[in-house]
Amino acid sequence: MATILIIDDDELFSAALSDVLASEGHRIIHTPTLTEGQNLAHSQNQDIDLIFLDLQLPDGFGMDILPDLKSMPNSPEIIVVTGSIESENAELAILKGAWDFITKSSTPLEMKLSCMRALEYRSTRLALLPVNREGIIGESAALRRCLEEMGRAAKSSAEVLFLGETGTGKEVFARALHANSPRKDQELVVVDCASLTETIAGSELFGYRKGAFTGAVSDRIGLVQRAHKGTLFLDEVSEMPPALQKSFLRVLESRTYRPLGQNQELTSNFRLVCASNRNLNEMSRQGRFREDLLFRIQTVTIQLPSLRERLDDLGDLVKHHLTVISRYSGLPDKIASPDLMDLFADHDWPGNVRELVNTLKALVASAPEERVLYPSHLPRELHVRFLKSKHSTSYDHGTPAPPNAAYEPPAELLGQDWKTFCTHVREATEKNYLTHLMHSAGNDLKKALHHSGLSQARLYGLLKKYDIPRPGRSG
């Protein structure tokens, strides 16, 4: 028996749904408001397994609490209730972490099946053995989602593709996946595809026999053979030379290859894991990455969050890496001051965790005798860059400044009072951001909502305020 929470103000639909689910032996809790539903979900006395969430409620938009619900420890699965199957909100809800969606015209059987599948998935997810993190630090919802996905993938033999910005920890996750897999006692072979050229790629991956070419004075085992019974990790797979993409596809399909200078084919039973910071689907459309190879390497795709998307982990990351760096340098453990953490929280971290670690190394090197680190301990060029980042995001409590947008307030504003000045700057920045948002999203509402994190009502309100045409309208 599961405990199921229904958050819906439609009494007739809620009663029908309750009857269907109760007939399966589940315990049902119902509330017609978003606020009470959120409180019930967080109540330690309820232990909710599944939530049916209506999006249009008297006290708010259901989509707005999805991130909060999914960030809970042992978060419940969520099935969104929509008015129609064409609802543009349904796809967005799935992107935000919902398990499924049903419509208010769904049959009792459809309701039962959706509920059953969600609960089966939850049972499997919670039954997974604890993941060996291999140095992955943090407890944010975004990171825990990736750890769950990695843990599930590790138990299978499927090809895995890690996607994420530079410095998000793709290799760290690949090592953790290997450490949690049945192949953990065998070798993890790392291949930096960015360093492979057309001339050396074949010999590096497949090896060669003595005399195969000038300079081949002895046999050499290739990386594919080294990965036999283990894991082959192709880092920055997007940089693989085109000719190698074709030959590697054949290896991936047959697990056979031929070293240079040898006629006989060899076999290698490796598990493939890849990583990229590029949009491989776009590269495939442009003909720069083989579509058939892309299909083979992305059996399981795990999108790693940027540091901006997991700022809840910032404190843990700073504490951990400061300790590691201090001890490696033979120094007492150091801590970051509140002022330094505030500066870090305002930074956009384009280099993600790698940039954070390098920043902490620079801090420790510049203040070896200090136990508490302050912004003043940052090297001058880093301090200036962090201050610029802080001021570029301080106009409106978390509203990001539009990329590459330089705004100079009119000279006459400098003579106005502070409130008038700030209001003008904030509104100009908001309009600039929204214009850029709609342009980058191709005027696609779902993309704009996904990129901005705004609710549909909030986005429409801002577009109307600044007279920016809404999707589907000419003005």
N, C-alpha and C positions, 0 to 999 in steps of 0.2 A: 504493500500500500504506500502511495506517495501523498505528500501534502501539496495541494495545488492552489495557487492564489489566482483569482479572476479579478482583474481591475477593469471594470466596464460599467458605464452608467446606463446601459440599455438593459432594463430589468427583464424583458421577455427573453432576449438572447442569453443573458447571464443565467436565467433559470433553466433554459433548455440545455445549455452547455453543462451546468452543474449536474443536472439529472443524468446526462450521458456519462459524465466522468464518475459520478458517484456509483453508477451501476457497475462500474469496473472495480469498485472497492476502494476508491481514493477518497481522501479527506479533502473537503472543499472549503475554502475561505473566499468570501466575496466582499468587495468594497467598490463603491461607485466613484471614488475620487483618487486622483494621483497622489496627493499628500498622504492620505491614510494608507494607500497601497505601498508607498515607499517606506513608511514607518513599519508596516507589517513585515515587509521583506527583510528589514534590518533587525527585527525583533529576535532576540535569542531564544524566545519561547516557541517560535513557530517552525524554524528549520524548513523553509520552503524549498521544494524540489523543482517546481515548474510554475511559471507565471504565464497566464494568458493576458496580454496587455493591449487594450484598446488605445488607439492613437489620439482620437479626438475626445477629450474629457473636459468637464466643466471648469476645472481649475488648472488646465495646462495641456501641453502637447506630449503624448506618451513617449515620443522619440527622445525627448530631452533627458529622460531619466535612464535610458538604456545604458550609457556608459557607467553610471553609478551602480546599477544593478549588476553589471558584468564585472565590476571591480571588487565585489564582495568575496570574502573567502568562501570557497566551495560554492561559487555563484550558481543560482538556479538557471535552468534553461528557460528561454523566453520564446513564446509563440505570439506573434503580433496579430491582432485582429483588425482587418481592414474592411472598408465598405464594398470594395470590388476587387477582382483579381488584377484589373488594370491599374490599380493604385500605384502611383509613382513612389509612394513612401515605402512600399513593401520591399523593393530591392535595396533601398537605403537602409532599412532596418536590418536586413541580413548583413550588409557591410558593417553595421555597427555592432554586430554580435548576436542578433536574434537567431534562433535555431530554424524557425519556419514561420510561415504566415498562413492564416486561414481567413476566409471571408465570412460575413454574417449569414450568407446563404449556404454555407457548407453543410453537407449531410451529416447525420450522426456518425456514420462509418468514417467519413473523412476526419471528423473531430477525434474519434478514437484512435485512428491510425497515426495522426500527427502527434497525439499525446504519447502513444506507445513508443514511437520511434525516438522522440525526444528523451523519454525516460530510459530507454535502452542505451542511448548514447551517453546519458549522464552516468548511468551505472558503470559502463565501460570506462569512462573517463576517470571516475573516482576510484575505480579498482586498480588503476595503473600503479605499479610500484614506484616509490619515490625516485625522482630523477637524480642521477649523479651530475651535478651542475658543472663540474670541471672548471671552477673559477668564475662562473657567470653570477654576477652580483645584482641583487635587486628583488623587490617584491611587488612592483607595480602591476596593474592588471594587464597592461600591454606585454610586459615581459613574461608573466605567468602564462598568458595565452600561448606565446611562442614555446615556452618550456613544455607545455602540455602537448602541442603539436609535434615538437621534436621527440618527446618521449614515446608518442604513438608511432611515429615514423621509424624510430630506432628499432622497434621490435619486428618490423617488416624487412623485406629485402628490396623495397621499391627505391627507384632513383629519387633523390631529393635535391631540390634547387632552393638555395637560400638567396633571397633578394634583400637589398638594403643599401643605404647610402654608405659612402666611404667611412670607415671607422666605427660601424655599428656592431662589429663582432662576428662577422660571418664565419671566419676561420675558427673562432672560439666555439661557436655553435656546432660547426662541423666536427670538431674534436670531441665535443660533448656527445654528439649523436653516435660517433664511433665508440666512445667509452660506454654507452648504454646499449650497444647492439650485441648480438651473439658473436660478432667478429672482434670483440674488444681485445682479445689476447693475441690478435694478429696485427700486422703493421698498418698504420695510416700513412699513405704516401701522398704528399702534397705536391701539386704541379702548379707553378705560377705561369698561367697561359700568356700573360703579358710579356714574359721573357722569352717565349718560344718564337723563333723565326722560321721561315719556310725551310731554311737550309739545315737547321739542327733539330727541328721538331720531331722528325721521324726517328732519328737515332736516339733522342732523349726518351721518347715514349716507348719505342719498340725494341731498342737495343741494336747491336750489330755484331757481326762476326769478324774475326781477324782478317784483314785484307779487303774488307768491303769497300774501303775508300782509302785515299792517301792519309796516313796518320792513324789508321785503325790497326794498331800493333798488337792488340789482344781483343778477346771477346768482351763484350759489355752487356750486362743485363739491363733492359729498359725498365722504366717506371711502371709500365703495365704489368710486367712479370713480377716486380717487387710487391705489387698490390695483390698478388694471388692469395685468395682466402681472406684478404683484408679489405680495406677501403681505399679507393682512389678518389682523391679530392682535387677537382679542377677549379682552382681559384681564378676569378676574373675570366670565366669561360667565354665571355663575349669577345675577348681579345684573341681567341684561337684563330690562327691563319685559315683562310678559306679552303686551301687544299687539304689541310689537316682535318677540317670539319668533315669532309667527305670520307676520308680514310678511317677516322675515328668512329663515324656512324656505323661502318661495317663491323668494326671491332665490337661496338656496343651491341649490335644485333646478334652476332655469332659468338662473342667472347673468344674469338681466334684472331691471331695476328702473325705477321712474318717479320722477324728481325732483318735488318739490312744485310744482304750478302748470304741469306739462307733461303733455300727453296721450301723447306718443310714448315708448315704452319704449327704454331704452338697455341695452347689454350691458357686462359687466365680467368679464374673464378673470382672476380672482384665486385665489390659493391660500389656504385658510382654516386658521388655527392658533388654538386657544383655550387658555385656562388658567383654573383654578379652585382655590380652597382648600376648596371645599364638596363634600359627598357628593351628586353630581348624580343618582345612581341613587335615593337616598332622597328627594331633592327631587321627582324624577319620580313616585315612588310616592305622594307626598303631594299631587300635582297642582300643584306650584309651578314645575315646569319641564317643558316639552313633551317627551313621550317620543319623538315622531317627530324632533324637532330633536336630541335627545340621540343618537339612532341615527346621525344624519348627521355630527355633529361628532366622534364618537369612533371613527372608522375605525382610527386608531392611537392608543392611550393609553399615555402614558409617566408613570409614577409617580416623582416626584423624592423622594429620601430627605431626611429631616430631618437637621440637623447632629448630632443625637444618634446617628443611624445611620451617620454617616461621621466619627467622631471621629479616625480615622486621618489625615484631611485637616486637622485643626485647626492643626498646626504650619505647614503650607504656606500656609494661609489667613491666619494671623496675620502671617507673614513678608511675604507679598505685600502685604496691605493696609496694614501699618505702613509699608512702603516707599513705597507710593502716597500715603498720607496725609502722610507726612513731607515728601516732595518737593513735593507740592501746596502745603504750608504754608511752603515755603522753608527747611526744617529738615534737618539731617543725618539719615541713615537711623537709625531706632530699632529696638531689639530687645526682646523680652519676656524677663524673667527666668524661671528654672525655677519659682520660687514662683508667679509670675503664670500660667504655663502650667498648673501643677497646679490652681490655682483655676478656670481656664477649663475644664479637663477634668472637673471635678466639677459644673459648672453644667449645667442641663438645656436651656438655650437655646430657650425657647419661641418667640422671634422669629427663630431660625435664623441664617443668614449675615448677614441685614440687622441683626439685633441685635448680632452680633459686630462688624460694621463700625462701627456707631454707638458701641459700647463703646470701640473702638480710637480713634475720633475724640475721644471724651471724654478718654481717657488722654493722647493727644498734646497736647490743649489744656491739660490740667492740669499737664503737666510738659514744657514746650517746651525747657527747657535740659538735660534729662536724656537721655542716650543709651540707658540701660538702664531699662526700665519695670518697676515692682514693684507688688504689690497696693495698697500705701499711696498710690500715685498715682491710684487710682480715686477719682472723686468720692464723697463720703461715702455718699449714698443708694445708689449702685451697689455700693460695697464691702459695705454691710450686706446688700443683696439677694444678692450672690454668696456671702457667708458663710452665709446662711440656706440657700441651695441646696446648698452643700457639706455642711452638717451634715444636711440632709434625706436625703442619699444615702450617708451614711457608716456606717450601721449594719452593713452586711454585704457588703462588697466587691462592689458592683455590683448588689445587690438593691434595686430602686427603692422608695422610700417610696410607699404608695398615694396616689393623688390626693385632696387635700382631707381626708386623714386626720390628725386631731390626736390624738396619743397622749401621755398623761401617766402616767408610771410611779407605782405606789403609793408613798406616803410612806415606808413601812417599807423599801423597796428602797434608799433613799438612804443607809441605814446599813449596807448590805451591802458586801462587797468588790467591786472593779471587775469581776472576771470574772463574778460572779453577776449583777451589774447589767446588764452588756452582753448576757449570754445571755438574760435575761428580755426586754430591749428588742428584741433581734433576733428572738426567737420571736414576740413580740407583733406586730412589724412584718411578719414573714413571713405570719402567719395573716391579718392585716388585708389584705395585698396579695393573697393567694390568694382570700380571700372576695370581694374586689372584682373580681379577674380572672374568676372563674367567673360572677359576677353580670353583668358587662359583656359576657361572651361568651355569655350566655344558656344557660349550662351546656353549651355546645357544645365538645367536646374539641378539634376541629380549630382552631376560632377561638382557644381558650385557648392551645394550643401555638404557634400563629402569633404571637399578641400577645406571649407571654412569652419565646419563644425557648428554652424548656426542652425537653428530650427527654421522650418519653412516660413512660419509666421514672422520671425525676426528678420529673415533675409528679405521677404517681401516688404516689410515695413521700412527697412533701410533703403531698398531700391526706390520705393515711392518717395521717401524723404528727399533723396538726392536726384529725383527725376531721371533715374537710369531705367531704360526700357526693360520690362520683365520678359522672361522667356515666353514666346508665343504671342507677344504683343508688340506693336510697332511703336508704342510710346506711352 
